[in-house]
Amino acid sequence: MSDTNMDPPMSSQTAAGTPLPHSAQKRKRSPSPQAGPSHTKKARKPHQSPKKPKTPSDWHLTKAEIPKDASTTKLALEVHIRALWHLPHQNAAPPMVTNVDQAHFEQRFSSEKDVVSSVHTSLNTHSGNINDAQSAVNALLSSLQPEGRSAIGNHIRRISSGFLLLMFRTVASFGLVRWAPDILSNDPDSMYNLLHEHIALITFEQVAIAYGYSHIGINLSIIKKFSLLRKLYRNFVFSYMYKIAKLEGKSPGSLSRGRFDIIKAQGFNERTAALAEEAEAHSDDELPDSDLPEQAYNIKLKDGRSAKVTTFFRMSLPKNVPIDWFDPEYWNTLTVKERMDYISDGVQIALPLEEHCKTWAQCDAWKNLPEKEFMHRYGKFVLEKYKLPTKAEMEQLKRWEDGEEEEEVNEGLLNTEELNGSDEELYA
């Protein structure tokens, strides 16, 4: 092999093979003095960015970021979190967390892996010896509003007491007096908050795969997608609930009270005011993440709520609710008993069809009409969209509740046996 094959690359030599002077080589390899500082500054920026304080927008998910097939799973997870948190209705604000609450857990765990392992171990080893868990379940159930008044409460009420015990035993096994993440810290990755996150997600998985949320109709394939569940969890806890906690801390009940006051000030009737007073109708608003010069709110879609109610309340900050709080399709899927519970004190319509609710000028035409005239001119067209229990259905339900129908069923079974016997004789 010739010596030429062992020569250094041509970039450090002249075309004739003569080595460049040492100073020339140095100038060729090094950037200019003027370019150096700017490159250095650019390189430092990524190291400085993590020091910026976190904000709720860091955890917020837009509608486009949530898979369409995950919507019911998202709802079930939020119900699960509210149950753990003892937040049985939309206006319930998270409790404050102190440094004393967190200190023990920051020292107890050295990594997230330790947290996950401990939660799984707790599920496998702790059973009925944690008496406080039953008290927690009882306290949660007793805090629920009467059936039919709160969608959140209705969902929680349908979680089996056995599953609720599993959830609260897991919380108690770690020495936690309550499940209460420190959301105002904006630090989901602290040991204290990671413990709460994994308690929520792991118990949610256990309840979901045992069909504990079948009444919501969740997609079980989503349950194993931990990264998505974590995003949904942090979106709800550290973005949505953070803003509620902040608002509640500044002025307790301000969002609900503000809406109600505006509707009264505009001179609306009691039926419409009932929508504003009902927490389920409006308290899922969010302050925008951006610092806009004008006041604005993000009105989030809500499971079961009519689109026209969202449209109507978008203008406003731009028990028992009237049945048009519900989207007609959602209302028509409710059981006869559920529909009867809502209309036990009478059928009320608060708003006309959506085309009459978009501007204050349109509202002037109907907002103070007597109820009878309102129903004749507007309400009857809304009511056509809602399936009300028939007289026959209500009478049938009453017979079931009185136990009369059970006797008829038993008699029917006896008659069927007699009929079957006759058939056997015919075909013998």
C-alpha positions in Angstrom: 0.0 0.0 0.0 1.5 3.4 -1.0 2.1 6.2 1.4 -0.3 8.5 -0.4 -3.2 6.4 0.9 -2.1 7.3 4.4 -2.1 11.1 3.8 -4.4 13.3 5.9 -7.5 14.6 4.3 -7.1 17.4 1.6 -9.0 19.8 3.8 -5.9 20.4 5.9 -3.5 20.7 2.9 -3.0 22.7 -0.2 -3.9 21.2 -3.6 -0.2 20.4 -4.2 0.0 18.5 -0.9 1.9 21.1 1.0 0.6 21.5 4.6 -1.1 24.8 5.4 0.5 27.0 8.1 -0.7 26.1 11.6 -2.4 29.5 12.0 -4.3 29.1 8.7 -5.5 25.6 9.8 -6.7 27.1 13.1 -8.6 29.9 11.4 -10.2 27.4 9.0 -11.5 25.1 11.8 -12.7 27.8 14.2 -15.8 30.0 13.8 -15.4 33.8 13.6 -15.3 35.7 16.9 -18.5 37.4 15.9 -20.4 34.2 15.3 -19.3 32.5 18.6 -21.4 34.4 21.1 -24.6 34.0 19.1 -24.2 30.3 18.7 -23.4 30.0 22.4 -26.6 31.9 23.4 -28.7 29.7 21.1 -27.2 26.6 22.7 -28.1 27.8 26.2 -31.8 28.4 25.5 -33.0 24.8 25.8 -31.3 24.6 29.2 -33.1 27.7 30.5 -36.6 26.8 29.3 -37.4 24.1 31.9 -36.9 26.7 34.6 -40.0 28.6 33.4 -42.9 28.0 35.8 -45.5 25.6 34.6 -49.0 26.9 33.8 -52.3 25.0 33.3 -51.9 25.3 29.6 -49.0 22.9 29.8 -51.4 20.1 30.7 -54.4 21.3 28.7 -55.6 19.1 25.8 -57.5 20.5 22.9 -60.5 18.7 21.5 -58.4 17.7 18.5 -55.8 16.1 20.8 -58.3 13.7 22.3 -59.2 10.6 20.2 -62.8 10.4 19.3 -63.1 6.9 20.7 -61.7 8.1 24.0 -64.5 10.5 24.9 -66.5 8.1 27.1 -63.3 6.8 28.7 -62.4 10.4 29.5 -65.8 11.0 31.1 -65.4 7.8 33.2 -61.9 8.8 34.3 -63.2 12.2 35.4 -66.1 10.6 37.3 -63.5 8.3 39.0 -61.3 11.2 40.0 -64.3 13.2 41.4 -65.3 10.2 43.4 -61.8 9.9 44.9 -61.7 13.6 45.5 -65.2 13.7 47.1 -66.4 16.3 44.5 -69.9 15.0 43.9 -71.1 17.9 41.7 -69.8 20.4 39.2 -69.3 23.3 41.5 -67.4 21.4 44.2 -63.8 22.8 44.5 -60.7 20.7 45.4 -59.4 21.0 49.0 -56.3 22.9 49.8 -53.1 20.9 50.5 -50.5 21.9 53.0 -46.7 21.2 53.1 -47.3 19.0 56.1 -49.6 16.8 54.0 -46.8 16.3 51.4 -43.6 16.1 53.5 -43.9 12.4 54.5 -44.5 11.3 51.0 -41.7 13.2 49.4 -39.3 11.4 51.8 -41.0 8.0 51.5 -40.5 7.5 47.7 -37.3 8.1 45.8 -38.7 7.5 42.3 -41.9 7.1 40.3 -41.1 3.4 40.0 -41.3 3.1 43.8 -44.7 4.8 43.7 -46.1 2.5 41.0 -44.8 -0.6 42.8 -46.3 0.5 46.1 -49.7 1.1 44.6 -49.8 -2.3 43.0 -48.7 -3.9 46.2 -51.3 -2.1 48.2 -54.1 -3.3 45.9 -52.9 -6.9 46.4 -52.3 -6.9 50.1 -54.8 -4.6 51.8 -58.4 -5.8 52.4 -61.1 -5.1 54.9 -58.8 -4.1 57.8 -58.9 -0.4 56.8 -62.0 0.8 58.6 -61.8 4.4 57.4 -62.4 3.3 53.8 -66.1 2.4 54.6 -66.6 5.7 56.3 -65.2 7.5 53.2 -67.6 5.6 51.0 -70.5 6.5 53.2 -69.5 10.1 53.3 -69.3 10.3 49.5 -72.7 8.6 48.9 -74.4 10.8 51.5 -73.0 13.9 49.9 -74.7 13.2 46.5 -77.6 15.3 45.4 -81.0 13.7 45.1 -81.1 11.3 42.1 -81.7 13.1 38.9 -80.3 16.5 39.9 -76.7 16.0 39.0 -75.2 14.0 36.1 -72.0 13.6 38.0 -73.8 12.4 41.1 -75.8 9.9 39.0 -72.6 8.5 37.5 -71.0 8.1 41.0 -74.1 6.5 42.4 -73.9 3.8 39.8 -70.4 2.8 40.8 -70.6 -0.4 42.9 -69.9 0.0 46.6 -67.3 -2.8 46.3 -65.4 -0.7 43.8 -65.6 2.4 45.9 -64.3 0.4 48.8 -61.3 -0.7 46.7 -60.6 2.9 45.8 -60.7 4.3 49.3 -58.9 1.3 50.8 -56.0 2.0 48.5 -56.0 5.7 49.5 -56.1 4.8 53.2 -53.3 2.1 52.9 -50.8 4.9 52.2 -51.7 6.8 55.4 -53.6 9.4 53.3 -56.4 11.0 55.2 -58.0 11.8 51.8 -57.1 11.7 48.1 -56.1 15.3 47.5 -53.3 16.1 44.9 -51.6 19.5 45.2 -52.9 21.0 42.0 -51.9 24.6 42.8 -48.2 23.6 42.8 -48.4 23.0 39.0 -46.0 20.1 39.6 -47.5 16.8 38.6 -44.1 15.1 39.0 -43.6 15.6 42.7 -43.6 12.3 44.6 -46.8 13.4 46.4 -48.7 14.2 43.2 -47.3 11.1 41.4 -48.7 8.9 44.2 -52.1 10.5 43.7 -51.9 10.1 40.0 -51.0 6.4 40.1 -53.7 5.7 42.8 -56.2 7.2 40.5 -55.1 5.6 37.2 -54.4 2.1 38.6 -57.7 1.9 40.6 -59.5 3.3 37.5 -58.0 0.5 35.4 -59.1 -2.1 38.0 -62.7 -0.8 38.1 -62.9 -0.3 34.4 -61.7 -3.8 33.4 -64.2 -5.3 35.9 -67.0 -3.4 34.0 -67.5 -0.9 36.8 -68.1 1.9 34.2 -70.2 -0.2 31.7 -73.1 2.3 32.3 -71.0 5.0 30.6 -70.0 2.7 27.7 -66.2 3.2 27.9 -63.7 1.8 25.3 -61.7 -0.8 27.2 -58.9 -0.8 24.6 -58.1 2.8 25.8 -57.5 1.5 29.4 -54.1 0.0 28.6 -52.8 3.2 26.9 -51.1 4.7 29.9 -49.6 7.7 28.1 -53.1 8.8 26.9 -54.7 8.2 30.3 -51.9 10.2 31.9 -52.6 13.1 29.5 -56.3 12.9 30.2 -55.7 12.9 33.9 -53.3 15.9 33.9 -55.6 17.8 31.6 -58.5 17.4 34.0 -56.6 17.7 37.3 -53.9 20.3 36.5 -55.7 22.4 33.9 -59.4 22.2 34.4 -59.6 21.6 38.2 -56.7 24.0 38.7 -58.7 26.9 37.3 -61.8 26.0 39.4 -59.6 25.8 42.6 -58.0 29.2 41.7 -61.4 30.8 41.1 -62.9 29.3 44.2 -59.9 30.6 46.3 -60.4 34.1 45.0 -64.2 34.3 45.3 -66.1 31.2 46.4 -69.1 30.4 44.2 -68.3 33.3 41.9 -68.9 31.6 38.5 -72.3 30.3 39.4 -73.4 33.4 41.2 -72.1 35.7 38.3 -74.2 33.9 35.7 -77.3 33.9 37.8 -76.9 37.7 38.6 -76.5 38.5 34.9 -79.7 36.6 33.9 -81.6 38.4 36.7 -80.3 41.7 35.6 -81.4 41.1 32.0 -85.0 40.5 33.3 -85.4 36.9 32.3 -88.2 34.7 33.8 -87.7 32.2 36.5 -87.5 29.2 34.1 -84.5 30.6 32.4 -82.9 31.7 35.7 -83.2 28.1 36.8 -80.7 27.1 34.1 -78.2 29.7 35.4 -78.7 28.6 39.0 -78.1 25.0 38.2 -74.4 24.3 38.4 -74.5 21.5 35.8 -75.6 24.1 33.1 -72.6 26.3 33.1 -69.7 25.7 35.5 -67.5 23.9 33.0 -66.4 27.3 31.5 -62.6 27.9 31.4 -60.7 31.1 31.4 -58.6 31.3 28.2 -54.9 30.3 28.3 -53.9 33.4 26.3 -53.8 36.9 27.7 -56.4 38.5 25.5 -57.2 42.2 25.8 -60.9 41.5 25.9 -62.7 39.3 28.3 -63.3 35.8 26.9 -64.2 32.4 28.0 -63.9 28.9 26.5 -67.3 27.2 26.8 -66.6 23.5 26.9 -69.1 20.9 25.6 -70.7 18.9 28.3 -72.0 15.4 28.2 -75.8 15.4 27.7 -76.2 19.2 27.7 -78.2 20.8 24.9 -76.2 22.8 22.4 -78.6 25.7 22.6 -77.9 26.0 26.3 -74.2 26.3 25.5 -75.1 28.9 22.8 -77.3 30.9 25.1 -74.8 31.0 28.0 -71.9 31.9 25.7 -73.6 35.4 25.5 -73.8 35.7 29.3 -70.1 35.9 30.1 -69.0 36.9 26.7 -82.4 20.8 42.0 -84.3 20.7 39.1 -83.7 21.9 35.6 -86.1 22.4 32.8 -85.9 19.3 30.5 -84.4 21.3 27.6 -81.2 21.5 29.6 -80.7 18.0 28.1 -79.9 17.4 24.5 -83.0 15.6 23.1 -81.1 12.5 21.9 -79.6 12.1 25.4 -82.9 12.7 27.1 -84.6 10.0 24.9 -82.0 7.4 26.1 -82.9 7.9 29.7 -85.0 5.2 31.4 -88.7 5.9 32.1 -87.9 6.2 35.8 -85.1 8.8 35.2 -87.4 10.9 33.0 -90.2 10.7 35.5 -87.8 11.9 38.3 -86.9 15.0 36.3 -90.5 15.9 35.5 -92.1 14.9 38.9 -92.9 18.6 39.6 -94.1 19.3 36.0 -92.7 19.7 32.6 -90.9 23.0 32.0 -89.2 24.4 28.9 -86.7 27.3 29.6 -85.6 28.3 26.1 -87.1 28.3 22.6 -85.4 26.5 19.7 -81.8 27.5 19.2 -82.5 30.0 16.4 -84.3 32.2 18.9 -81.5 32.2 21.5 -78.5 33.7 19.7 -78.8 37.4 20.4 -80.3 39.6 23.2 -82.6 41.1 20.6 -84.1 37.7 19.8 -84.4 37.0 23.5 -86.4 40.2 24.1 -89.3 38.6 22.1 -89.9 35.8 24.5 -88.0 36.3 27.8 -91.0 37.8 29.7 -93.9 36.0 28.1 -96.4 34.3 30.5 -95.6 30.6 30.6 -98.8 29.5 28.8 -98.1 31.9 25.9 -94.5 31.0 25.8 -95.4 27.3 25.5 -97.9 28.0 22.8 -95.6 30.2 20.7 -92.2 28.5 21.4 -92.2 25.7 23.9 -94.4 23.2 22.1 -91.9 23.1 19.2 -89.1 22.3 21.7 -91.2 19.7 23.5 -91.8 17.8 20.3 -88.1 16.7 20.4 -88.4 15.1 23.8 -89.9 11.7 24.5 -92.0 12.0 27.6 -93.2 8.9 29.6 -96.6 7.8 28.4 -99.5 7.2 30.8 -99.2 3.4 30.2 -95.4 3.5 31.0 -96.0 5.4 34.2 -98.8 3.0 35.3 -96.6 0.0 34.5 -93.7 1.5 36.5 -95.9 2.1 39.4 -97.1 -1.5 39.4 -93.5 -2.7 39.4 -92.7 -0.4 42.3 -95.8 -1.6 44.2 -94.8 -5.3 43.6 -98.1 -6.0 41.7 -96.4 -6.9 38.5 -94.2 -9.5 40.1 -97.3 -11.5 40.9 -98.6 -11.2 37.4 -95.2 -12.4 36.0 -95.3 -15.5 38.3 -98.8 -16.2 37.1 -97.7 -15.8 33.6 -94.9 -18.3 34.1 -97.4 -20.8 35.5 -99.7 -20.3 32.5 -96.7 -20.8 30.2 -95.9 -24.1 31.8 -99.5 -25.2 31.3 -99.3 -24.1 27.7 -96.0 -25.9 27.1 -97.6 -29.1 28.6 -100.4 -28.9 26.1 -97.9 -28.5 23.2 -96.1 -31.6 24.3 -99.3 -33.5 24.3 -100.1 -32.3 20.8 -96.7 -33.3 19.5 -96.4 -36.5 21.5 
